[in-house]
Amino acid sequence: MMRIESRLAQIGSVRDSVTGAVSYPIYQATAFRHPGLGQSTGFDYARTKSPTRMVLEEAAAELESGDAGFACSSGMAALQTVFALFRQGDHLLVSLDLYGGTYRLIEQVMSRFGLTASYVDTNDIAALEAEWRPGSTKAVLIETPTNPLMMITDLAKVSEWAKSRGLLVIVDNTLMTPYFQRPIELGADIVVHSATKYLGGHNDVLAGLIVTKGKELSERMAFLHNSIGAVLGPQDSWLLMRGMKTLALRMERHQENALRVAEYLLGHPLVEEVYHPGLPQHPGHDIHRKQSSGNTGIFSFRVKDARLVEPVLRHVKLIAFAESLGGVESLMTYPAVQTHADIPEEIRRAVGVDDRLLRLSVGIEHSEDLIEDLGQALERAAREIGA
Ligand SMILES: Cc1ncc(COP(=O)(O)O)c(C=O)c1O
C-alpha cells in the first residue's frame, strides 16, 4: 500500500471514469434514475448513498484502517449516530476529560433515552473495572489526547481489557487524525471525528466522520446513518476532501509550531503549567509516543493568575480568540466558559479545567510570529493587572 501522504493527496483523483476529472466532482443530486424495474446504478436516493460523499467515506475508511466510513453533518451528528447503537438501560465508560459537547449530548439528550455514562480516567484499568456494570455497560468512549487537558490513554491496553468484557471501543480521533494515530489498528471498533477540525483544516466546513471495523458493525452503522439522516451534503463532502489532500503537510507544521510555542510558554514566568504530550515531562508522553507517530497542534496551558486571562484574550492579535481548533489559523479558547461550559463546575475543577486554563490551537503561521504575539499579550496583560 502507498504511504499515507500519497493516499491523502490522491483522494478521489482516479474515481471519475467518465471525464477523468482529477478533482472528484460535486454531484449535486438527491435522486438517481433507475435503469429499469428492480435495477439501480448503485445510487437511488442521496441520504442513503451519494457519489461525492461516497468517495469521501471510502477514503476515510481506508485512512483509518476500517471497513466502512460514514460522513455526517457535524462531529456531534457522528457521535449521535454512534450512540444510536445503544438502547435504554445501556451504560458507557467515558473519558473523564472530554469535549464539552459530547458530555452535553450524553447527559442532556441521550440520558432522556435511558443511556447513562460514568466518567473515568480511561487509562486506569482499575477505575474502568470499578465502574464496569456487567450486563449494562456496552462501550468505552475514549479521547486520547483528551480535549483540553491532553490526558493519554493506552489504546492497545484498554482495547484488550474492553474485549475481555465484551465492550465496544469508540475513539474520538479528532485531535490526532489518521495521519498521526489509527485507533482501529490498536484494537478500536469505531473511530469518530469532528472533521470540522484538522481533516477540513481551514475553519470553513462543519462535518463529522464515523469509521467502523467489521462487517456486522458496519452494516448496523449504515442502517443508522441512513435512518437518522444526519448526513453530509455534496458541497461539504468535496470541501472536506479538498482539505484532506494537504493533511500531511499541515499536521507536520501544526506539530512543529505547537511544540515550539509550548516550549516557549513552559519557560514563561507568568505560565504555571503546559499540557502538551510531546513534552517529555507530560505524564502520558511515553504511551503517546508508542501509539502515535506525532503530536497534534493543540495544547493547553495554565497561567499563574486568573486575572491575566481576560486581557490576554483581548491583546492577542495574530491569534484569534475563537472557539474551534485544527485550522490553519491559530485560535485561542477559554474552555471553562466556552467549549466546556456545559460540564458542571465541580467536575471541571476536579479534572483541571479551571479559570486559569487556556487552550491554544496552533496554526501553520510562522512560529516566531505566534511566540511574539503571545509574548506581547502576556506582557500587556501583566502590566494591566500590576503583576
Ligand atoms: C474532540 C471533539 N469531538 C467532537 C466535536 C464535535 O464536533 P462538531 O463541532 O464538528 O460537531 C468537537 C468539537 O469541538 C471536538 O473537539
The ligand as an ORCA input file, in Angstrom:
! r2SCAN-3c Opt
* xyz 0 1
  C     -12.870     16.216     20.224
  C     -14.142     16.717     19.611
  N     -15.118     15.839     19.304
  C     -16.262     16.242     18.739
  C     -16.517     17.586     18.499
  C     -17.827     17.995     17.880
  O     -17.670     18.259     16.533
  P     -18.533     19.346     15.683
  O     -18.250     20.692     16.283
  O     -18.000     19.163     14.301
  O     -19.959     18.959     15.817
  C     -15.530     18.523     18.795
  C     -15.808     19.947     18.506
  O     -15.242     20.863     19.005
  C     -14.313     18.085     19.365
  O     -13.335     18.959     19.675
*
